[in-house]
Amino acid sequence: MTDVKITGPDGGEVALSGPTRLRILEDGSTTEHRLGVAEIVIAPHTDGPPQHRHAQHDEGFYVVSGIARFTVGADSYEVGAGTFVMVPPGAPHTFANPSDETTVLLNTFTPDRYVQYFRDLHDMIAAGRPLNRQTIGEVMSRYATEVVGDS
């Protein structure tokens, strides 16, 4: 019999906390590493990571609540609850919460390897290293991801 993983509202692994909270719901261990899933809770008026592109995985975002701004290259899209954004490998992107309300995103990674990026960020913060464009870019580079553009 194959086990089913159930992650309740207080379960999962909190990899990031603060204005952006990321909770790993599926780290790939149940899906033979085909899929990773996270919940991202973004405080009002909070920017996301620097614009970047992945070379080896797809990334999906489902807006559970609030408003999210997705910047893809030079184009920006403000989308609300019920919207799904799929980012294929090679597409430059970032996200933010431009609104006065909290935004909640369901985030997917196919395959799951980018889940470890968030664990690495967690460890970097715990070690007292600053989060800035350069240090985030260094961690991203371990996962076939590069920072692009000026934002």
C-alpha positions as CSV (number, residue, x, y, z in Angstrom):
1,M,0.0,0.0,0.0
2,T,1.3,3.5,-0.9
3,D,1.2,6.1,1.9
4,V,-0.6,9.4,1.4
5,K,0.9,12.5,2.9
6,I,-1.4,14.9,4.6
7,T,-0.1,18.3,5.7
8,G,-2.4,20.2,8.0
9,P,-2.6,24.0,8.4
10,D,0.0,23.9,11.2
11,G,2.2,21.3,9.5
12,G,4.9,21.4,7.0
13,E,8.4,22.9,7.3
14,V,8.7,26.7,7.7
15,A,11.7,27.6,5.7
16,L,11.3,31.4,5.7
17,S,9.6,33.7,8.2
18,G,9.2,37.4,8.4
19,P,7.4,39.6,5.8
20,T,7.5,36.6,3.4
21,R,6.7,33.3,5.1
22,L,7.3,30.1,3.1
23,R,6.1,26.8,4.4
24,I,7.1,23.6,2.5
25,L,4.1,21.4,2.1
26,E,5.7,18.7,-0.1
27,D,9.4,18.4,-0.4
28,G,9.3,15.8,-3.1
29,S,9.7,12.8,-0.8
30,T,6.2,11.6,-1.5
31,T,6.3,12.3,-5.3
32,E,9.6,10.6,-6.1
33,H,11.0,14.2,-6.5
34,R,8.7,15.0,-9.4
35,L,6.9,17.8,-7.6
36,G,7.5,20.2,-4.7
37,V,4.8,22.4,-3.2
38,A,5.1,25.4,-0.8
39,E,2.7,28.0,0.7
40,I,4.0,31.6,0.5
41,V,2.4,34.3,2.7
42,I,3.4,37.8,1.7
43,A,2.9,40.8,4.0
44,P,1.4,44.0,2.4
45,H,3.7,46.1,0.3
46,T,6.5,43.4,0.3
47,D,8.7,42.6,-2.7
48,G,9.8,39.1,-3.6
49,P,13.2,37.9,-4.8
50,P,15.2,39.6,-7.5
51,Q,14.0,38.8,-11.0
52,H,15.5,35.5,-12.0
53,R,15.1,32.5,-14.4
54,H,15.3,28.8,-13.8
55,A,17.0,26.5,-16.3
56,Q,15.8,23.2,-15.1
57,H,12.4,23.4,-13.5
58,D,8.9,24.8,-14.0
59,E,7.4,27.0,-11.3
60,G,3.7,27.6,-10.7
61,F,1.9,30.1,-8.5
62,Y,-1.8,29.9,-7.6
63,V,-3.1,33.0,-5.9
64,V,-5.2,31.7,-2.9
65,S,-6.0,35.2,-1.5
66,G,-5.0,38.8,-2.0
67,I,-3.3,40.4,-5.0
68,A,0.1,39.5,-6.4
69,R,2.2,41.4,-8.9
70,F,4.2,39.1,-11.3
71,T,6.9,40.8,-13.2
72,V,8.0,38.9,-16.3
73,G,10.9,40.7,-18.0
74,A,9.6,44.2,-18.5
75,D,5.9,43.3,-18.2
76,S,4.0,43.4,-14.9
77,Y,0.6,41.7,-14.1
78,E,-1.5,42.3,-11.0
79,V,-3.7,39.3,-10.4
80,G,-6.1,38.3,-7.7
81,A,-7.4,35.2,-6.0
82,G,-8.2,32.3,-8.3
83,T,-5.4,33.1,-10.8
84,F,-2.7,30.6,-11.8
85,V,0.6,31.7,-13.2
86,M,2.9,29.1,-14.8
87,V,6.5,30.0,-15.4
88,P,8.5,27.7,-17.7
89,P,12.2,27.3,-17.6
90,G,14.0,30.4,-19.0
91,A,11.3,32.9,-18.3
92,P,12.6,35.8,-16.2
93,H,10.2,36.5,-13.3
94,T,9.6,37.8,-9.8
95,F,6.6,38.5,-7.6
96,A,5.4,40.9,-5.0
97,N,2.5,42.0,-2.9
98,P,1.6,45.6,-3.9
99,S,-1.6,45.7,-1.8
100,D,-2.7,46.7,1.7
101,E,-3.8,43.1,2.4
102,T,-1.8,39.8,2.9
103,T,-1.3,37.7,-0.2
104,V,-1.2,33.9,0.0
105,L,0.3,31.9,-2.9
106,L,0.5,28.1,-3.5
107,N,3.8,27.5,-5.2
108,T,4.8,24.4,-7.2
109,F,8.2,23.2,-8.4
110,T,8.6,20.6,-11.1
111,P,10.8,18.8,-10.4
112,D,11.2,19.4,-6.7
113,R,14.9,20.4,-6.5
114,Y,14.2,24.1,-5.8
115,V,12.7,23.2,-2.4
116,Q,16.3,22.9,-1.2
117,Y,17.0,26.6,-2.3
118,F,14.5,27.7,0.5
119,R,16.2,25.5,3.0
120,D,19.6,27.0,2.0
121,L,18.1,30.5,2.5
122,H,16.9,29.5,5.9
123,D,20.4,28.3,6.9
124,M,21.9,31.5,5.5
125,I,19.6,33.7,7.6
126,A,20.3,31.5,10.7
127,A,24.0,32.0,10.1
128,G,23.5,35.8,10.1
129,R,24.3,36.3,6.4
130,P,22.5,39.2,4.8
131,L,19.8,38.7,2.2
132,N,20.7,40.8,-0.8
133,R,20.8,40.5,-4.6
134,Q,24.3,39.0,-4.5
135,T,23.8,36.5,-1.7
136,I,20.4,35.4,-3.0
137,G,22.0,35.0,-6.5
138,E,24.7,32.8,-5.0
139,V,22.2,30.5,-3.5
140,M,20.0,30.5,-6.6
141,S,23.0,29.5,-8.8
142,R,23.3,26.1,-6.9
143,Y,19.9,25.2,-8.5
144,A,20.4,26.2,-12.1
145,T,18.8,29.6,-11.5
146,E,20.3,33.0,-12.3
147,V,19.4,36.6,-11.2
148,V,18.6,38.7,-14.3
149,G,17.9,42.4,-14.9
150,D,18.2,45.3,-12.5
151,S,15.2,44.6,-10.2
